[in-house]
Amino acid sequence: MASGKALDIAKAFAHVCVDKEAEDVKVLNVSRLTTIADYFVIATVPTDVQLKVIIEEIETLSKKNKWPLFHVEGDEILWWTLIDADRVIVHLFSPEARNFYRIERIWIDAKEEKF
């Protein structure tokens, strides 16, 4: 079952995405569907500049709050960047990659959380 702290972290990361003008930001509760995470934050990020700023903000927020942040993968180019924050995984997609992978369809049974 998903923890309240993980949901708080997911919502905070989602707000970072919204504040930095990412598009179609969603928080999905995947805790009953997989063991790899409790929540996915998914966002479309139209530019490399936005992507870098969002990654930096999430890293800063994690450090400030002593939240786990294990790995950032794929941040050299804008296509699909994954941020592993333990029970929360952030997926930042270019518009083309979001359309191509349609990650929400893979996790169609996940509950979308309001933030």
Beta strands, then each sheet from edge to edge (+ up, - down):
strand 1: 23-29
strand 2: 39-44
strand 3: 71-73
strand 4: 80-85
strand 5: 88-93
strand 6: 111-113
sheet 1: 3+ 4- 5+ 2+ 1- 6+
end
